[in-house]
Amino acid sequence: MSNGCTQHSTTELVEAAGRGLPQAWDELVTRYGGFVRAVAARYRLQEADAADAVQNTWLRALERLPSLHDPERLGGWLATIASRECLALIRRARRELPDGDVAVDVAVPGPGPETLVLAAEIRAAVGAAVADLPAPRRELIDHLFYRTDHGYRAVARALDMPTGSIGPTRGRVLATLQSTLESAGFGLTA
């Protein structure tokens, strides 16, 4: 078979491809490639699935080419193979669709292990930074963030300090804690 395969009949190309001549196979793919893609397109598959169906069609055709009894009916034979490949992909996709309940059962509520470890590290760092504060400031943080007496009046009574000084003192203490935590590598991320 010469390089100019386009002048050969389908029968000649099928017989040559059956004997293992790559030029003949290439010519068959060139002649019928658009047709096979059009058959797959009728099934409205996703692009990747349609490409798989076309590729599988050519693979099946190559495997079964010796069993083709009438090479002039190659187009219909390829259409049948392509249709079967598309239907197989559709059936497989239906079997692989998860049930809505399965997705709910698989999802684990709550934070993952990485989040829990990071939260524990942050709690430990904040606890160490608070422990390093002078006693009056440590007590203020304790009353404002760890006890139930959140009102400034209750905190002022418990710590024997003016109510108006709690807010500014709180701001200075939080700035100190932020600086300490940033120095320890717990800075704010952008």
LUMGU-266271 format. One line per field, with one value per residue (C-alpha): residue number from 1; residue in three letters; y, z negated, x negated. Coordinates in Angstrom, 1 decimal, decimal comma. Layout:
<vozas>
resi <- (NUM;...)
resn <- (ala;...)
py <- (Y;...)
pz <- (Z;...)
px <- (X;...)
</vozas>
This chain:
<vozas>
resi <- (1;2;3;4;5;6;7;8;9;10;11;12;13;14;15;16;17;18;19;20;21;22;23;24;25;26;27;28;29;30;31;32;33;34;35;36;37;38;39;40;41;42;43;44;45;46;47;48;49;50;51;52;53;54;55;56;57;58;59;60;61;62;63;64;65;66;67;68;69;70;71;72;73;74;75;76;77;78;79;80;81;82;83;84;85;86;87;88;89;90;91;92;93;94;95;96;97;98;99;100;101;102;103;104;105;106;107;108;109;110;111;112;113;114;115;116;117;118;119;120;121;122;123;124;125;126;127;128;129;130;131;132;133;134;135;136;137;138;139;140;141;142;143;144;145;146;147;148;149;150;151;152;153;154;155;156;157;158;159;160;161;162;163;164;165;166;167;168;169;170;171;172;173;174;175;176;177;178;179;180;181;182;183;184;185;186;187;188;189;190)
resn <- (met;ser;asn;gly;cys;thr;gln;his;ser;thr;thr;glu;leu;val;glu;ala;ala;gly;arg;gly;leu;pro;gln;ala;trp;asp;glu;leu;val;thr;arg;tyr;gly;gly;phe;val;arg;ala;val;ala;ala;arg;tyr;arg;leu;gln;glu;ala;asp;ala;ala;asp;ala;val;gln;asn;thr;trp;leu;arg;ala;leu;glu;arg;leu;pro;ser;leu;his;asp;pro;glu;arg;leu;gly;gly;trp;leu;ala;thr;ile;ala;ser;arg;glu;cys;leu;ala;leu;ile;arg;arg;ala;arg;arg;glu;leu;pro;asp;gly;asp;val;ala;val;asp;val;ala;val;pro;gly;pro;gly;pro;glu;thr;leu;val;leu;ala;ala;glu;ile;arg;ala;ala;val;gly;ala;ala;val;ala;asp;leu;pro;ala;pro;arg;arg;glu;leu;ile;asp;his;leu;phe;tyr;arg;thr;asp;his;gly;tyr;arg;ala;val;ala;arg;ala;leu;asp;met;pro;thr;gly;ser;ile;gly;pro;thr;arg;gly;arg;val;leu;ala;thr;leu;gln;ser;thr;leu;glu;ser;ala;gly;phe;gly;leu;thr;ala)
py <- (0,0;3,4;6,6;7,9;5,7;8,1;6,5;3,1;1,7;1,0;-2,7;-2,4;-0,2;-2,6;-5,6;-3,7;-2,5;-6,1;-7,1;-4,5;-1,7;1,5;3,8;2,0;2,3;6,0;6,5;4,7;6,9;10,0;9,0;7,9;9,9;12,8;10,3;8,4;11,7;12,7;9,4;10,1;13,7;12,4;11,0;14,5;13,2;15,4;16,3;13,9;11,0;11,6;11,5;8,2;6,7;7,7;6,3;3,1;2,8;2,8;0,4;-2,1;-1,6;-2,4;-5,5;-6,8;-5,7;-9,3;-10,2;-7,6;-9,7;-6,8;-4,1;-1,8;-1,6;-0,2;3,0;1,2;-1,2;1,8;3,5;0,4;0,2;3,9;3,7;0,7;2,5;5,6;3,6;1,7;5,0;6,3;3,0;3,2;6,9;6,0;3,2;5,5;8,4;8,6;8,5;11,8;10,0;8,4;11,9;12,9;9,8;10,1;13,8;14,0;16,8;19,2;20,2;17,9;16,7;19,5;22,1;20,5;20,4;24,0;25,2;23,4;25,0;28,4;27,9;26,8;29,9;32,3;30,6;31,0;34,7;35,4;33,6;36,0;39,1;40,9;39,7;42,7;42,4;38,6;39,0;41,5;39,0;36,2;38,3;39,6;36,4;33,3;34,2;34,8;38,3;40,0;43,4;46,1;47,1;43,5;43,4;46,8;45,7;42,4;44,1;47,3;49,6;52,4;51,2;53,8;52,4;48,9;49,5;51,4;48,8;46,0;47,6;47,8;44,3;42,9;44,9;43,3;39,8;40,4;41,5;38,5;36,1;37,6;37,3;33,6;33,1;33,5;36,6;37,6;36,3;38,5)
pz <- (0,0;1,0;-1,0;0,9;-0,9;-0,1;3,3;1,8;1,1;-2,4;-1,8;-0,8;-3,8;-6,2;-4,8;-4,9;-8,5;-9,4;-8,1;-10,5;-8,1;-10,2;-7,2;-6,4;-10,0;-10,0;-6,9;-8,3;-11,5;-9,3;-7,1;-9,9;-12,9;-12,5;-12,0;-15,3;-17,1;-15,8;-17,0;-20,5;-20,4;-20,0;-23,5;-25,0;-27,2;-29,0;-26,9;-28,7;-28,5;-24,8;-24,2;-26,2;-24,1;-20,8;-22,0;-23,2;-19,9;-18,0;-20,4;-20,1;-16,3;-16,2;-18,4;-16,3;-12,8;-11,7;-12,6;-10,3;-7,5;-5,1;-5,2;-3,1;-6,1;-8,3;-9,0;-10,4;-12,4;-13,9;-14,7;-16,6;-18,6;-19,4;-20,5;-22,8;-24,3;-25,0;-26,6;-28,7;-30,0;-30,8;-32,7;-34,6;-35,5;-36,9;-39,0;-40,4;-41,4;-45,2;-47,1;-48,9;-52,2;-51,6;-51,3;-54,6;-56,4;-55,1;-56,1;-59,6;-61,6;-63,4;-62,9;-61,5;-63,3;-61,9;-63,2;-66,6;-66,9;-65,8;-68,2;-71,1;-70,2;-70,1;-73,4;-75,0;-73,5;-74,7;-78,2;-78,4;-77,3;-79,9;-82,6;-81,9;-82,5;-85,9;-88,4;-88,1;-84,3;-84,5;-86,8;-84,4;-81,5;-83,8;-84,7;-81,2;-79,3;-81,6;-84,2;-83,9;-85,5;-82,1;-82,9;-83,5;-86,8;-88,2;-87,0;-88,6;-91,9;-91,9;-91,0;-93,0;-90,0;-88,4;-85,7;-83,2;-83,4;-82,5;-78,7;-78,3;-80,5;-78,6;-75,3;-76,6;-77,9;-74,6;-72,7;-75,0;-74,4;-70,6;-70,6;-72,7;-70,5;-67,3;-68,7;-69,3;-65,7;-66,0;-63,9;-62,0;-58,5;-55,6)
px <- (0,0;-1,5;-1,5;1,6;4,2;7,0;7,6;8,2;11,6;12,8;12,5;8,9;8,2;9,9;8,0;4,6;5,4;6,2;2,8;1,2;0,4;0,5;1,1;4,3;5,5;4,6;6,6;9,6;9,4;9,1;12,1;14,4;13,2;15,7;18,5;17,6;17,4;20,8;22,3;20,9;22,2;25,8;25,6;24,8;22,1;19,6;16,6;14,3;16,8;17,4;13,7;13,5;16,3;14,6;11,3;12,9;14,8;11,5;9,9;12,8;12,7;9,0;9,5;12,5;11,5;10,8;14,4;15,9;17,5;18,5;15,8;18,0;20,4;17,6;19,5;22,6;20,3;18,4;21,7;22,9;19,7;19,8;23,4;22,7;19,6;21,7;24,5;22,0;20,6;24,1;24,9;21,6;22,3;25,7;24,3;21,6;23,9;23,9;27,1;27,8;27,9;24,5;22,8;24,4;23,2;19,7;19,3;17,8;19,4;17,0;13,4;10,8;7,7;5,5;7,9;8,0;4,2;3,9;6,5;4,8;1,5;3,1;4,8;1,5;-0,3;2,4;2,4;-1,4;-1,2;1,5;-0,5;-3,4;-1,3;-1,6;1,0;3,5;3,6;3,9;6,8;8,5;8,2;9,5;12,6;13,2;12,8;13,0;15,6;19,3;19,2;18,7;20,2;17,7;19,4;19,0;15,4;14,7;16,1;14,2;10,9;11,4;10,8;12,8;15,3;13,9;10,4;11,3;11,7;8,3;6,5;8,1;6,9;3,3;3,3;4,6;2,0;-0,7;0,7;0,8;-2,8;-3,8;-1,9;-3,3;-6,8;-6,0;-5,0;-1,3;-0,9;2,2;2,4;3,5)
</vozas>
